[in-house]
Amino acid sequence: MKKKKPLVSYDEKSDVIYIVSKPGEEEQYVEIAPGVNVELDDRGEVIGIEILNASSFLKPVVRPLIHHMELA
């Protein structure tokens, strides 16, 4: 059985990355780290992850990747 890949989108205007794990209506969210929210449906199941201030949040991760790609 093949797993579905999460849908990932980036809103440049609000600088937010959304990762959708399954369809559903958000009923609540839990902040698991500053600027990182897990969205839950009415049964408390994870439907997605939201990363606020994504460009700043991911800069430490992206910079080494870019450097590595430049060396290749």
C-alpha positions in Angstrom: 0.0 0.0 0.0 1.4 3.4 -1.0 1.4 6.2 1.5 0.3 9.7 0.4 2.9 12.4 0.6 2.0 15.4 2.7 0.9 18.5 0.8 3.4 21.4 1.5 2.7 25.0 0.6 4.5 28.2 1.3 2.7 31.6 1.7 5.4 34.1 0.9 3.3 37.1 1.9 2.7 35.8 5.5 6.0 33.7 5.5 4.2 30.6 6.6 4.8 26.9 5.6 1.8 24.6 5.8 2.2 20.9 5.8 -1.1 19.0 5.4 -1.0 15.4 6.6 -4.7 14.7 5.9 -7.8 16.7 5.0 -9.9 18.1 7.7 -11.2 21.1 9.5 -8.9 22.6 12.1 -10.6 22.7 15.5 -7.6 23.6 17.6 -3.8 23.8 17.5 -1.0 23.0 19.8 2.2 25.1 19.8 5.0 22.6 20.0 7.8 25.1 19.7 7.8 28.9 19.3 6.3 29.5 15.8 5.5 25.8 15.1 1.9 24.7 15.5 0.3 21.3 15.1 -3.2 21.6 13.8 -5.8 19.1 15.1 -9.3 18.1 13.9 -12.4 17.6 16.1 -11.1 14.1 17.1 -7.8 15.5 18.2 -6.0 13.9 15.2 -3.1 15.7 13.5 -4.2 17.3 10.2 -1.2 19.5 9.6 1.7 21.5 10.8 2.2 25.3 10.4 5.6 27.0 10.6 5.4 30.7 11.2 8.2 33.1 10.2 9.4 30.2 8.0 12.3 32.0 6.3 13.9 32.8 9.6 13.0 29.5 11.2 14.5 27.5 8.3 17.6 29.7 7.6 19.9 27.6 9.8 18.8 24.5 7.9 18.8 25.9 4.4 22.2 27.7 4.6 24.3 24.5 5.0 22.3 22.8 2.3 23.0 25.6 -0.2 26.7 25.6 0.8 26.9 21.8 0.2 25.2 22.2 -3.2 27.7 24.9 -4.2 30.6 22.6 -3.4 29.2 19.7 -5.4 
